[in-house]
Amino acid sequence: MRRGLAAVVLATLLVRPAAAATTAPRYDTQYFFAATRALVADPMADGWKALLAPGTVVVDVASLPFAALLGFTGFAGAESSDDDS
């Protein structure tokens, strides 16, 4: 029984670092203030951007706790992939 348990623990310790090294980070700061960032990057007229900016800041501040909670717990971006193939 002890040998089997020792083998399982040893196998877990040997495999786990290799799996962690091959996985990409699943979360970054792109979810924080995404609406405001998208508005700034949009090629619309500056007058419209100035008109819409306060609304995007309110939306971003309201969604900030949810983005942080989902991101730091690992749920955000779990299904996304960086390869475009």
C-alpha positions as CSV (number, residue, x, y, z in Angstrom):
1,M,0.0,0.0,0.0
2,R,2.8,2.4,0.9
3,R,4.7,1.7,-2.3
4,G,1.6,2.4,-4.4
5,L,1.0,5.6,-2.6
6,A,4.6,6.6,-2.9
7,A,4.5,5.9,-6.7
8,V,1.4,8.0,-7.2
9,V,2.9,10.9,-5.2
10,L,6.2,10.7,-7.1
11,A,4.4,10.5,-10.5
12,T,2.3,13.5,-9.6
13,L,5.3,15.5,-8.6
14,L,7.2,14.6,-11.8
15,V,4.3,15.3,-14.2
16,R,2.9,18.5,-12.6
17,P,5.8,20.9,-13.2
18,A,5.9,19.8,-16.9
19,A,2.2,20.5,-17.4
20,A,2.5,23.9,-15.7
21,A,5.4,24.9,-17.9
22,T,3.5,24.1,-21.2
23,T,0.3,26.0,-20.4
24,A,0.0,29.6,-21.3
25,P,-1.3,32.2,-18.9
26,R,-5.1,32.3,-19.0
27,Y,-5.7,35.8,-17.8
28,D,-4.2,39.3,-18.2
29,T,-5.3,42.9,-17.8
30,Q,-7.2,43.1,-21.1
31,Y,-10.5,42.6,-19.2
32,F,-10.0,45.7,-17.0
33,F,-11.5,48.8,-18.6
34,A,-12.2,47.0,-21.9
35,A,-15.0,49.3,-23.0
36,T,-13.0,52.4,-22.5
37,R,-10.0,50.8,-24.2
38,A,-12.2,49.8,-27.2
39,L,-13.6,53.3,-27.4
40,V,-10.2,54.9,-27.5
41,A,-9.0,52.5,-30.2
42,D,-12.2,53.0,-32.4
43,P,-11.7,55.2,-35.5
44,M,-14.8,57.3,-34.8
45,A,-14.8,61.1,-34.5
46,D,-13.3,62.6,-31.4
47,G,-16.5,64.4,-30.5
48,W,-18.4,61.1,-30.3
49,K,-15.6,59.6,-28.2
50,A,-15.9,62.5,-25.8
51,L,-19.6,62.1,-25.6
52,L,-19.4,58.3,-25.0
53,A,-16.4,58.3,-22.6
54,P,-18.3,58.9,-19.3
55,G,-20.7,56.0,-20.1
56,T,-17.9,53.6,-20.8
57,V,-16.1,54.5,-17.6
58,V,-19.3,53.9,-15.6
59,V,-19.7,50.5,-17.3
60,D,-16.0,49.6,-16.7
61,V,-16.1,50.6,-13.1
62,A,-19.3,48.6,-12.5
63,S,-17.8,45.5,-14.2
64,L,-14.4,45.8,-12.6
65,P,-15.1,43.5,-9.6
66,F,-16.6,40.8,-11.8
67,A,-13.6,40.9,-14.2
68,A,-11.2,40.7,-11.4
69,L,-13.1,37.9,-9.6
70,L,-13.4,35.8,-12.8
71,G,-9.9,36.5,-13.9
72,F,-8.2,35.7,-10.7
73,T,-10.2,32.5,-10.2
74,G,-9.3,31.3,-13.7
75,F,-12.7,31.4,-15.3
76,A,-12.1,34.2,-17.8
77,G,-10.5,33.2,-21.0
78,A,-10.6,29.5,-20.3
79,E,-12.1,28.7,-23.7
80,S,-10.1,31.3,-25.7
81,S,-7.0,30.4,-27.7
82,D,-4.2,32.5,-29.0
83,D,-3.6,30.5,-32.2
84,D,-5.5,31.6,-35.3
85,S,-5.5,28.4,-37.1
